[in-house]
């Protein structure tokens, strides 16, 4: 028969074992996906809200262009010096 103190010590030791982390190795692909999917979902939600605002005509097209128009223009300008000069000046002002 255990004394009260021994019983308490045994119960606490059992609780302490619950705090010990168990290292279960997960595959790299699963770890990458579990960290990536929330970010992709957030980007998708923002793009969907943006496109919905364009479809509803909330603002004229010249004030709120569609994501397709914006990313198309970005793709066209990415190889030009004007874009990189604008990025440089923006970063310079930010600093």
C-alpha positions as CSV (number, residue, x, y, z in Angstrom):
1,X,0.0,0.0,0.0
2,X,1.3,3.4,-1.0
3,X,1.5,6.3,1.3
4,X,-0.3,9.5,0.4
5,X,3.0,11.2,-0.6
6,X,4.1,8.2,-2.7
7,X,0.7,8.2,-4.5
8,X,1.0,12.0,-5.2
9,X,4.6,11.5,-6.4
10,X,3.4,8.7,-8.8
11,X,0.6,10.8,-10.1
12,X,2.8,13.8,-10.7
13,X,5.4,11.7,-12.4
14,X,2.7,10.5,-14.8
15,X,1.7,14.0,-15.5
16,X,5.3,15.0,-16.1
17,X,5.6,12.3,-18.8
18,X,2.8,14.0,-20.7
19,X,5.0,17.1,-21.1
20,X,7.8,15.2,-22.7
21,X,7.6,15.9,-26.5
22,X,7.5,12.9,-28.7
23,X,9.6,13.3,-31.8
24,X,7.7,11.8,-34.6
25,X,9.6,12.5,-37.8
26,X,7.3,13.8,-40.6
27,X,8.2,13.7,-44.3
28,X,9.8,16.9,-45.7
29,X,7.0,17.3,-48.2
30,X,4.4,17.2,-45.4
31,X,6.2,19.8,-43.3
32,X,6.6,22.1,-46.3
33,X,3.0,21.8,-47.3
34,X,1.7,22.4,-43.7
35,X,3.6,25.6,-43.6
36,X,2.8,26.7,-47.2
37,X,-1.0,26.1,-47.5
38,X,-2.1,28.8,-45.1
39,X,-0.1,31.4,-47.0
40,X,-1.4,30.2,-50.4
41,X,-5.0,30.2,-49.0
42,X,-4.5,33.8,-47.8
43,X,-3.2,35.0,-51.2
44,X,-6.1,33.2,-52.9
45,X,-8.7,34.9,-50.6
46,X,-7.2,38.3,-51.2
47,X,-7.1,37.8,-55.0
48,X,-10.7,36.5,-54.9
49,X,-11.9,39.6,-52.9
50,X,-10.0,41.9,-55.3
51,X,-11.5,40.3,-58.4
52,X,-15.0,40.3,-56.8
53,X,-14.6,44.1,-56.1
54,X,-13.7,44.5,-59.8
55,X,-16.7,42.5,-61.0
56,X,-19.1,44.4,-58.9
57,X,-17.9,47.7,-60.4
58,X,-17.2,49.1,-56.9
59,X,-14.6,51.4,-58.5
60,X,-14.0,52.3,-62.2
61,X,-11.4,50.1,-64.0
62,X,-8.9,52.9,-64.1
63,X,-8.9,53.2,-60.3
64,X,-9.1,49.5,-59.5
65,X,-7.8,47.3,-62.3
66,X,-8.3,43.6,-62.2
67,X,-5.6,41.3,-60.9
68,X,-5.1,39.9,-64.4
69,X,-4.4,43.4,-65.8
70,X,-2.1,44.3,-62.9
71,X,0.0,41.1,-63.1
72,X,0.0,41.3,-66.9
73,X,1.5,44.7,-66.7
74,X,4.0,43.7,-64.0
75,X,5.1,40.8,-66.2
76,X,5.6,43.1,-69.2
77,X,7.5,45.7,-67.1
78,X,9.7,43.2,-65.1
79,X,12.4,43.3,-67.7
80,X,12.5,47.1,-68.1
81,X,14.8,49.5,-66.3
82,X,11.9,51.8,-65.4
83,X,10.4,49.2,-63.0
84,X,13.7,48.6,-61.2
85,X,14.4,52.3,-61.0
86,X,10.9,52.8,-59.4
87,X,11.6,50.0,-56.9
88,X,14.9,51.5,-56.1
89,X,13.4,55.0,-55.4
90,X,10.6,53.5,-53.3
91,X,13.1,51.5,-51.2
92,X,15.3,54.6,-50.9
93,X,12.3,56.6,-49.6
94,X,11.3,53.8,-47.2
95,X,14.7,53.7,-45.7
